[in-house]
């Protein structure tokens, strides 16, 4: 089951919930019972390698063939 992040627009509190994809955008009950409204936010992921350098995860930024832009000669 995917893990989603939800943020309260009033105070910025962020919570994480594991939910089925079909329920991703359904209303989220305030876990503290304060009546706050939480909406799903765009989650990002970053990894750090040796010496704190960013690590490429091989996502996006390339041709459909898997090579960098222009690598297959079709772009």
Secondary structure, DSSP 8 states (H G I E B T S, - for coil): -EEEEEEETTT--EEEEEE-GGGTTS-B--TTSS---EEE-------B-GGG-B-----SSB-TTSSBTTSSS--
